[in-house]
């Protein structure tokens, strides 16, 4: 896997590229770039909540969301339990390794 850093609007990149961001297990998504993801992908939050409940997924973990058009993939890196907590280096590392193994 090759990682290339580019500057620009994250949501305007070609849909062949997956997007990734960190969230909490409570799926609050009320601050930072998570709010932009929530606005861009309106069904994602409810889908994540359903997936976490039905599959009993804990954290740290990585959950994939596919946009309604199935063209865009979003990796949700669940790096902490509650939105007000801070992630640990270990939880971030675990999620990144999971994401890499999903590619």
Secondary structure by P-SEA (a helix, b strand, c coil): cbbbbbbcccccccccbbbbbbbcccccccccaaaaaaaaccaaaaaaaaaaaaacccccbbbbbbcccccbbbbbbcccccccccccaaaaaaaaaaaaaac
